[in-house]
Amino acid sequence: MNYGQNENLRVKNQIVKGLFKLLKKEKFSEISISKLIKTAGVARASYYRNFDSKEDILEFYFNNLRKDNIDEISSDEIVTLASAPDGAIKTFRIMYKKRKELKLLLDNNLGDYIYRLITEMVLEKAGDMPADSIERYKLYFFSGAMFSVLVNWINSGAKESPEEISKIALKYLQNGI
């Protein structure tokens, strides 16, 4: 990566940090671009060179989160969760590290970004099937179930360890409620 690309990435990450800092005090809908650039310590031109909207900032954040972590989880770990729960544990560990940011997004009714992240990770690792296959519903069922457990885990303070919550989620997926 050259200097310009590194600088662009640094500015983008500063803006992301500024957004999450503001989310601790204000609702997403009330955050103005002026407040955001002041909090992030960047110029207005830098903001608009990198993003068109606050939603673009979230897209950038989640794309990086997915890219940075997707390689940690193998396809086999997603597909064979019943016998190899490592994929679920790794996913919950990733989410645990980001729990404060995720909680801020959930508090602002922005959970659909989290749902999309989980679904994209599942589809990227286990979604090699025809689009018209009835089996694709397994992937959506799994990602929806994991999202629901994740949301409730985060909203209740993530008291259980990633290993414990993975075990609970997988038990329910295997045995039903």
C-alpha positions in Angstrom: 0.0 0.0 0.0 1.4 3.4 -0.9 1.4 6.5 1.2 -1.8 7.9 -0.2 -3.7 4.7 0.4 -2.4 4.5 3.9 -3.4 8.0 4.6 -6.9 7.4 3.2 -7.2 4.4 5.4 -6.0 6.3 8.4 -8.6 9.1 7.7 -11.4 6.6 7.3 -10.5 4.8 10.5 -10.4 8.2 12.3 -13.9 8.9 11.0 -15.2 5.5 12.2 -13.7 6.2 15.6 -15.3 9.6 15.7 -18.7 8.1 14.8 -18.6 5.6 17.6 -17.4 8.2 20.0 -20.5 10.3 19.1 -22.8 7.3 19.3 -21.9 7.1 23.1 -23.6 10.5 23.5 -26.1 10.9 20.7 -28.5 9.0 18.5 -27.2 8.1 15.0 -29.9 10.2 13.4 -28.9 13.3 15.3 -25.2 13.2 14.4 -24.4 15.8 11.9 -21.4 15.7 9.5 -20.1 18.9 11.1 -20.0 17.2 14.6 -18.5 14.1 13.1 -15.6 15.8 11.3 -14.9 17.9 14.4 -14.9 14.8 16.6 -12.8 12.8 14.1 -10.4 15.7 13.6 -10.6 15.6 9.9 -11.4 18.2 7.2 -14.8 18.3 5.6 -13.1 17.6 2.2 -11.5 14.4 3.7 -14.8 13.2 4.9 -16.5 13.7 1.5 -13.5 12.3 -0.4 -14.1 9.0 1.6 -17.8 8.8 2.4 -21.1 10.0 1.0 -23.1 9.4 4.1 -22.9 8.1 7.7 -24.3 4.8 6.4 -21.2 4.5 4.2 -19.1 4.7 7.3 -20.9 1.7 8.8 -20.5 -0.2 5.5 -16.8 0.5 5.6 -16.6 -0.6 9.2 -18.4 -3.8 8.6 -16.7 -4.6 5.4 -13.3 -4.3 7.2 -14.6 -6.4 10.1 -15.7 -9.1 7.7 -12.5 -9.0 5.6 -10.2 -8.9 8.7 -11.9 -11.9 10.3 -13.3 -14.1 7.6 -10.0 -16.0 7.0 -10.0 -17.1 10.7 -13.0 -19.3 10.1 -12.7 -22.2 7.7 -15.6 -23.4 5.4 -15.6 -26.7 7.3 -16.1 -24.9 10.6 -19.3 -23.2 9.3 -20.7 -26.2 7.5 -20.1 -28.8 10.2 -20.9 -26.8 13.3 -22.5 -29.8 15.0 -19.3 -31.7 15.1 -16.8 -28.8 14.9 -18.0 -25.7 16.8 -14.8 -23.8 16.3 -16.4 -21.5 13.7 -19.1 -20.4 16.1 -16.6 -19.9 18.9 -14.4 -17.8 16.6 -17.4 -15.7 15.4 -18.5 -15.0 19.0 -14.9 -14.1 19.9 -14.8 -11.6 17.1 -18.1 -10.1 18.1 -17.1 -10.1 21.8 -14.1 -7.9 20.9 -16.5 -5.5 19.2 -19.3 -5.7 21.7 -19.2 -2.1 22.7 -19.5 -0.8 19.1 -22.2 -3.5 18.4 -24.2 -2.4 21.4 -24.1 1.2 20.3 -25.4 0.2 16.9 -28.2 -2.0 18.4 -29.2 0.9 20.7 -29.6 2.9 17.5 -31.7 0.3 15.7 -28.9 -0.4 13.3 -28.8 -4.2 13.9 -29.4 -4.9 10.3 -25.8 -4.1 9.6 -24.8 -6.8 12.1 -27.3 -9.3 10.6 -25.8 -8.6 7.1 -22.3 -9.2 8.4 -23.2 -12.6 9.9 -25.2 -13.6 6.8 -22.3 -12.5 4.5 -19.8 -14.5 6.6 -21.9 -17.6 6.5 -22.7 -17.3 2.8 -19.0 -16.6 1.9 -17.8 -19.6 3.8 -20.7 -22.1 3.2 -22.8 -20.7 0.5 -21.4 -22.5 -2.5 -24.8 -23.9 -3.8 -27.2 -23.0 -6.5 -29.4 -20.0 -5.7 -32.5 -22.0 -6.4 -31.4 -24.8 -4.1 -33.8 -25.5 -1.2 -30.7 -26.1 0.9 -29.9 -22.3 0.9 -32.5 -21.9 3.6 -30.2 -23.7 6.0 -27.7 -20.9 5.6 -30.3 -18.2 6.3 -31.8 -20.2 9.2 -28.3 -20.6 10.7 -27.3 -16.9 10.2 -30.7 -15.7 11.6 -30.4 -17.9 14.7 -26.8 -16.8 15.3 -27.8 -13.1 14.9 -30.7 -13.5 17.3 -28.4 -15.2 19.9 -25.7 -12.5 19.4 -28.1 -9.6 19.8 -29.6 -11.0 23.0 -26.1 -11.8 24.3 -24.8 -8.3 23.6 -27.9 -6.6 25.0 -27.6 -8.6 28.2 -24.0 -7.5 28.7 -22.2 -10.5 27.1 -21.9 -12.1 30.5 -21.2 -15.6 29.1 -17.9 -16.2 27.4 -17.8 -16.6 23.6 -17.2 -20.3 24.3 -20.2 -20.6 26.6 -22.6 -18.8 24.3 -21.4 -20.8 21.3 -22.1 -24.0 23.1 -25.6 -22.8 24.0 -26.4 -21.6 20.5 -25.1 -24.8 18.9 -27.0 -27.0 21.4 -30.2 -25.3 20.4 -29.5 -25.6 16.7 -28.8 -29.3 17.1 -31.5 -30.3 19.5 -34.2 -27.6 19.1 -35.7 -25.8 22.0 
